[in-house]
Amino acid sequence: MLQPIADVLGMTQQVLITAIGFGGGLGNLITPTLGVTVGSIALAKANFSSWIKFMMPLFVIWTIVGAIILYYLASIGWVGY
């Protein structure tokens, strides 16, 4: 479903899949409905607001690093091999 958008933007399919992986992985770190995240917070005896305060700076840093990596991969036309 996203392939036409990648084609319009001039991205390869591999860069698109990498972007989806980055988005899913980073989004799951702060989503309160993910069982692993909620379970980990509960095992640490923390609350979700303290988790968000801890996680947001890391989330921003990782998002910027991911954007830089995706920009580089898109600029070289990465095809995965």
PyMOL CGO cylinders between C-alpha atoms (Angstrom):
from pymol import cmd
from pymol.cgo import CYLINDER

trace = [
    CYLINDER, 0.00, 0.00, 0.00, 2.90, 2.39, 0.60, 0.3, 1, 1, 1, 1, 1, 1,
    CYLINDER, 2.90, 2.39, 0.60, 4.85, 1.40, -2.49, 0.3, 1, 1, 1, 1, 1, 1,
    CYLINDER, 4.85, 1.40, -2.49, 3.23, 4.06, -4.74, 0.3, 1, 1, 1, 1, 1, 1,
    CYLINDER, 3.23, 4.06, -4.74, 4.21, 6.74, -2.22, 0.3, 1, 1, 1, 1, 1, 1,
    CYLINDER, 4.21, 6.74, -2.22, 7.79, 5.45, -2.18, 0.3, 1, 1, 1, 1, 1, 1,
    CYLINDER, 7.79, 5.45, -2.18, 7.80, 5.47, -6.00, 0.3, 1, 1, 1, 1, 1, 1,
    CYLINDER, 7.80, 5.47, -6.00, 6.63, 9.09, -6.10, 0.3, 1, 1, 1, 1, 1, 1,
    CYLINDER, 6.63, 9.09, -6.10, 9.30, 10.07, -3.56, 0.3, 1, 1, 1, 1, 1, 1,
    CYLINDER, 9.30, 10.07, -3.56, 11.97, 8.17, -5.48, 0.3, 1, 1, 1, 1, 1, 1,
    CYLINDER, 11.97, 8.17, -5.48, 12.70, 5.76, -2.63, 0.3, 1, 1, 1, 1, 1, 1,
    CYLINDER, 12.70, 5.76, -2.63, 13.61, 2.12, -3.09, 0.3, 1, 1, 1, 1, 1, 1,
    CYLINDER, 13.61, 2.12, -3.09, 11.45, -0.56, -1.53, 0.3, 1, 1, 1, 1, 1, 1,
    CYLINDER, 11.45, -0.56, -1.53, 14.23, -1.46, 0.90, 0.3, 1, 1, 1, 1, 1, 1,
    CYLINDER, 14.23, -1.46, 0.90, 14.39, 2.10, 2.26, 0.3, 1, 1, 1, 1, 1, 1,
    CYLINDER, 14.39, 2.10, 2.26, 10.61, 2.05, 2.63, 0.3, 1, 1, 1, 1, 1, 1,
    CYLINDER, 10.61, 2.05, 2.63, 10.74, -1.19, 4.63, 0.3, 1, 1, 1, 1, 1, 1,
    CYLINDER, 10.74, -1.19, 4.63, 13.55, 0.22, 6.79, 0.3, 1, 1, 1, 1, 1, 1,
    CYLINDER, 13.55, 0.22, 6.79, 11.46, 3.34, 7.47, 0.3, 1, 1, 1, 1, 1, 1,
    CYLINDER, 11.46, 3.34, 7.47, 8.49, 1.19, 8.47, 0.3, 1, 1, 1, 1, 1, 1,
    CYLINDER, 8.49, 1.19, 8.47, 10.74, -0.83, 10.79, 0.3, 1, 1, 1, 1, 1, 1,
    CYLINDER, 10.74, -0.83, 10.79, 12.14, 2.30, 12.42, 0.3, 1, 1, 1, 1, 1, 1,
    CYLINDER, 12.14, 2.30, 12.42, 8.66, 3.75, 12.88, 0.3, 1, 1, 1, 1, 1, 1,
    CYLINDER, 8.66, 3.75, 12.88, 7.23, 0.57, 14.35, 0.3, 1, 1, 1, 1, 1, 1,
    CYLINDER, 7.23, 0.57, 14.35, 10.17, -0.06, 16.63, 0.3, 1, 1, 1, 1, 1, 1,
    CYLINDER, 10.17, -0.06, 16.63, 10.35, 3.47, 17.98, 0.3, 1, 1, 1, 1, 1, 1,
    CYLINDER, 10.35, 3.47, 17.98, 6.60, 3.85, 18.28, 0.3, 1, 1, 1, 1, 1, 1,
    CYLINDER, 6.60, 3.85, 18.28, 6.30, 0.65, 20.31, 0.3, 1, 1, 1, 1, 1, 1,
    CYLINDER, 6.30, 0.65, 20.31, 8.70, 2.02, 22.90, 0.3, 1, 1, 1, 1, 1, 1,
    CYLINDER, 8.70, 2.02, 22.90, 6.24, 4.70, 23.99, 0.3, 1, 1, 1, 1, 1, 1,
    CYLINDER, 6.24, 4.70, 23.99, 2.89, 3.08, 23.18, 0.3, 1, 1, 1, 1, 1, 1,
    CYLINDER, 2.89, 3.08, 23.18, 1.05, 2.18, 26.39, 0.3, 1, 1, 1, 1, 1, 1,
    CYLINDER, 1.05, 2.18, 26.39, -0.91, -0.60, 24.71, 0.3, 1, 1, 1, 1, 1, 1,
    CYLINDER, -0.91, -0.60, 24.71, 2.14, -2.76, 23.95, 0.3, 1, 1, 1, 1, 1, 1,
    CYLINDER, 2.14, -2.76, 23.95, 2.18, -5.61, 26.44, 0.3, 1, 1, 1, 1, 1, 1,
    CYLINDER, 2.18, -5.61, 26.44, 5.95, -5.85, 26.73, 0.3, 1, 1, 1, 1, 1, 1,
    CYLINDER, 5.95, -5.85, 26.73, 6.29, -2.14, 27.47, 0.3, 1, 1, 1, 1, 1, 1,
    CYLINDER, 6.29, -2.14, 27.47, 3.52, -2.16, 30.07, 0.3, 1, 1, 1, 1, 1, 1,
    CYLINDER, 3.52, -2.16, 30.07, 4.85, -5.36, 31.63, 0.3, 1, 1, 1, 1, 1, 1,
    CYLINDER, 4.85, -5.36, 31.63, 8.37, -3.97, 31.85, 0.3, 1, 1, 1, 1, 1, 1,
    CYLINDER, 8.37, -3.97, 31.85, 7.12, -0.79, 33.49, 0.3, 1, 1, 1, 1, 1, 1,
    CYLINDER, 7.12, -0.79, 33.49, 5.11, -2.84, 35.98, 0.3, 1, 1, 1, 1, 1, 1,
    CYLINDER, 5.11, -2.84, 35.98, 8.08, -5.09, 36.81, 0.3, 1, 1, 1, 1, 1, 1,
    CYLINDER, 8.08, -5.09, 36.81, 10.19, -1.99, 37.44, 0.3, 1, 1, 1, 1, 1, 1,
    CYLINDER, 10.19, -1.99, 37.44, 7.46, -0.72, 39.80, 0.3, 1, 1, 1, 1, 1, 1,
    CYLINDER, 7.46, -0.72, 39.80, 7.31, 2.56, 37.90, 0.3, 1, 1, 1, 1, 1, 1,
    CYLINDER, 7.31, 2.56, 37.90, 4.35, 4.45, 36.54, 0.3, 1, 1, 1, 1, 1, 1,
    CYLINDER, 4.35, 4.45, 36.54, 3.75, 5.36, 32.92, 0.3, 1, 1, 1, 1, 1, 1,
    CYLINDER, 3.75, 5.36, 32.92, 4.31, 9.10, 33.40, 0.3, 1, 1, 1, 1, 1, 1,
    CYLINDER, 4.31, 9.10, 33.40, 7.83, 8.51, 34.74, 0.3, 1, 1, 1, 1, 1, 1,
    CYLINDER, 7.83, 8.51, 34.74, 8.47, 6.16, 31.81, 0.3, 1, 1, 1, 1, 1, 1,
    CYLINDER, 8.47, 6.16, 31.81, 7.42, 8.86, 29.34, 0.3, 1, 1, 1, 1, 1, 1,
    CYLINDER, 7.42, 8.86, 29.34, 9.62, 11.46, 31.06, 0.3, 1, 1, 1, 1, 1, 1,
    CYLINDER, 9.62, 11.46, 31.06, 12.55, 9.05, 30.77, 0.3, 1, 1, 1, 1, 1, 1,
    CYLINDER, 12.55, 9.05, 30.77, 11.77, 7.85, 27.26, 0.3, 1, 1, 1, 1, 1, 1,
    CYLINDER, 11.77, 7.85, 27.26, 10.91, 11.08, 25.40, 0.3, 1, 1, 1, 1, 1, 1,
    CYLINDER, 10.91, 11.08, 25.40, 14.47, 12.47, 25.16, 0.3, 1, 1, 1, 1, 1, 1,
    CYLINDER, 14.47, 12.47, 25.16, 15.72, 9.08, 23.96, 0.3, 1, 1, 1, 1, 1, 1,
    CYLINDER, 15.72, 9.08, 23.96, 12.82, 8.84, 21.52, 0.3, 1, 1, 1, 1, 1, 1,
    CYLINDER, 12.82, 8.84, 21.52, 13.67, 12.23, 20.03, 0.3, 1, 1, 1, 1, 1, 1,
    CYLINDER, 13.67, 12.23, 20.03, 17.38, 11.36, 19.73, 0.3, 1, 1, 1, 1, 1, 1,
    CYLINDER, 17.38, 11.36, 19.73, 16.64, 7.98, 18.13, 0.3, 1, 1, 1, 1, 1, 1,
    CYLINDER, 16.64, 7.98, 18.13, 14.14, 9.56, 15.75, 0.3, 1, 1, 1, 1, 1, 1,
    CYLINDER, 14.14, 9.56, 15.75, 16.74, 12.08, 14.59, 0.3, 1, 1, 1, 1, 1, 1,
    CYLINDER, 16.74, 12.08, 14.59, 19.38, 9.36, 14.18, 0.3, 1, 1, 1, 1, 1, 1,
    CYLINDER, 19.38, 9.36, 14.18, 16.88, 7.21, 12.26, 0.3, 1, 1, 1, 1, 1, 1,
    CYLINDER, 16.88, 7.21, 12.26, 16.01, 10.12, 9.98, 0.3, 1, 1, 1, 1, 1, 1,
    CYLINDER, 16.01, 10.12, 9.98, 19.70, 10.70, 9.25, 0.3, 1, 1, 1, 1, 1, 1,
    CYLINDER, 19.70, 10.70, 9.25, 20.19, 7.00, 8.46, 0.3, 1, 1, 1, 1, 1, 1,
    CYLINDER, 20.19, 7.00, 8.46, 17.12, 6.96, 6.20, 0.3, 1, 1, 1, 1, 1, 1,
    CYLINDER, 17.12, 6.96, 6.20, 18.29, 10.12, 4.42, 0.3, 1, 1, 1, 1, 1, 1,
    CYLINDER, 18.29, 10.12, 4.42, 21.67, 8.53, 3.77, 0.3, 1, 1, 1, 1, 1, 1,
    CYLINDER, 21.67, 8.53, 3.77, 20.16, 5.26, 2.54, 0.3, 1, 1, 1, 1, 1, 1,
    CYLINDER, 20.16, 5.26, 2.54, 17.74, 7.11, 0.26, 0.3, 1, 1, 1, 1, 1, 1,
    CYLINDER, 17.74, 7.11, 0.26, 20.47, 9.35, -1.12, 0.3, 1, 1, 1, 1, 1, 1,
    CYLINDER, 20.47, 9.35, -1.12, 22.70, 6.43, -2.13, 0.3, 1, 1, 1, 1, 1, 1,
    CYLINDER, 22.70, 6.43, -2.13, 19.75, 4.49, -3.53, 0.3, 1, 1, 1, 1, 1, 1,
    CYLINDER, 19.75, 4.49, -3.53, 20.23, 1.54, -1.19, 0.3, 1, 1, 1, 1, 1, 1,
    CYLINDER, 20.23, 1.54, -1.19, 18.80, -1.71, -2.48, 0.3, 1, 1, 1, 1, 1, 1,
    CYLINDER, 18.80, -1.71, -2.48, 19.83, -4.04, 0.34, 0.3, 1, 1, 1, 1, 1, 1,
    CYLINDER, 19.83, -4.04, 0.34, 22.78, -5.86, -1.21, 0.3, 1, 1, 1, 1, 1, 1,
]
cmd.load_cgo(trace, "trace")
